[in-house]
Amino acid sequence: MAELSEISIDVVQWRVEDVHIPPSVNTLADLVASKSPSSPYISPSDLTCFAVRLLLLTQPIISYEHAGKCYCICGIRTLQAAKTCLKPDDLVPVHMIEKSSISDEQLIQLAQSDLYLKSFFSMFARDPDVLAQMYNIIGKGILKHIAPGHHTKSKFAQDADYSRQRVFYERIKNDGSDSSTQPA
């Protein structure tokens, strides 16, 4: 079997309804989502189709084909968002791994690494200072375009289980730095 870094991937189009999550990977994804200290800030149903298309580019679905079916092993949350927001017949880009070039153990390793690394790195966004900086960098306009209803400072902070005051204004008193602009 090839090393994970040597596996070739082809990008093909699949109908979103034809991409499945293997039960063992889905169980692991559900566990990570339920136990993660930084569960997703917003539901996939809050995203626009534009946001889902961005997710498909930035956090691709990685799958393999077995018995004529496509099974997602990485990008599970992206797939869940696509299934929620897109039409069942919509085509989505899927990064396909040739099943014969990878062992079952390597497939599980990929799925586990994907879930762990995404959960681990999302923990950095739990810090109120980081959240304020993210909001200022991303901007209200983009947030309004990709997740309507989650673009205000109040809702942005609430989605991370903080008050607007805690994220955007306490830093000014504590260290004199300004992580925010005037209230929106």
N, C-alpha and C positions, 0 to 999 in steps of 0.2 A: 504494500500500500504506500501511497505517496505521503510525504510530510504535508501537514496542513498548509504550509506556505507554498507548496508546489502544486496544489490542486487548481486546475483550470476551471473557470466559470464562464458560461455562456449566458447572455441576457436574452430571454425570450418573453413573448407576451402570452399571458394566460388570462382567461376570464376569472374575475375575482371570486366567483362562486365555486370555481374548480380548484382553488388552492386550499388545502386542508392542513390542520395542525395535528401531528401524531398524538395520540392520547397521552403517552409518557411525557412528551414535551409540554403539552397543554396543562397537565397536572403540575409540572414544575413551574410553569409560567404563572398559574393561579396562586401557587404557594408564595412565590416571590412577590407578586402584586399584593397579596394579603398581609404579608409580614414586613414589607419594605417600609422603612421609616420615612421614605419619600415617595409615596404612591403618586401616580400621575396627578398633576394639578387639575387637569380638566378631563372630562369624559370625551371619548372619541366622537360622540354625537354632538359635541360643542364645536367641532372643527368644521371648516368649510371644505368643499371639494378641492379648492386651491391648496389648502393646508395639507390635505392628504396627498396630493400630487407632489408637494414639497417633501413630505415624509418619504414617499417612494423613491425620491432621488437621494435624500440625505441619510436615510436609514432603510436600506433596501431589504426586500424579502429575499432570503436565500433558501433554496429548496432543492429537493431531489425528486426524481420521478421513479415510481415503483408501480408496476402493474397498471400503467396508464393513468395513474393519479399523481398529482403534484402535492408534495408534503413540505410544509414550511418548517425549517429548523432554526432560522434566525430572522429577526424582524417581525416577531410575533405581534407585538403591539402595533406595528405598522399595518400588518395584515388585518388585525382586529379593527383598526380605524378605517381601512379600505372597505371592509365588509359592512361597516356601519354607515359610511357616508356615500359610497359609490353604488351604482346599479349593479345587480348580479352579473349582467352581461358585459360590463365595462372591462376592458383589457388593462392589465397592470404589468409593469416590467418585473420579471422574476429572474433572479440570478440562479441559474441551474448548475448544480454540481453533478457530475457523472457518478451515479451510485456505485458503479463497479470500481471507481478510483479511490473510494474512501470506505473505511471499515465502519461498522455500526458503532464501535467505541468512539471513533473520531467524530461521527455525526452527533453523538450525545455530548461529547466534549465541546463541539461548536455551539450547540444549543445552550449548554450550561454556561459557557463563557459569555455568550451574547447576553443572557439574562443577568448574570452577575455583573458584568462590566457596565451595562446600562444602568443597573440599579446603583452600583457603587458610584459612578460618576454623577448621577443625578442627586446624590446626597450633598454634593458641593453646593447645589442651588438652594439648600435649606437655610443657609446663612442669610440673615436679613440684609447685611451689607452687599452680599453678592446679588441678592434679589433686586435691590435698588439699582445696582449698577447694570444688571441685565435689562431691567425695564428702561433705563435711560439709553442704553446702547441699541436695544431692539426698536424701541419707539412705539408710541401709542398707535400710530397709523398702521404699522405692520400687524400689531396685535389685533387691531380692530378688523383687519382684512382676513386674518387666519382663524381667529377665535372670537367672533362677535360676542359681546357680553362679558368678555374677560379682559378688556383693554383698559379699563379704568384702574387707577392706582389702588383704589379700595378693593376691587374684585381680584386684581393681581395678587395683592397681599393676602386676601382671604383664601385664595386657592392654595396658598402655601401655609395655611393655618396661622397667619399673623394678622395683626391689625395694620391698617394703613400707617398709623402713627409709628408703630414699631419699625416698619420697614423703611419709611421715607423720612421720618423727622427726628427720631431719638438720637441718631448719629450726630446731628448738628449740635445738640446739647452736650453729648458725651465727649466728642473729640474735636469739635469745631469744623470738621469736614462736611461738605454738603454733597450727599449722595442723591439729591433730588433736585428737581426744579420746583417752581411754584405749583401749588395744588392744581390738579386737573379737574 
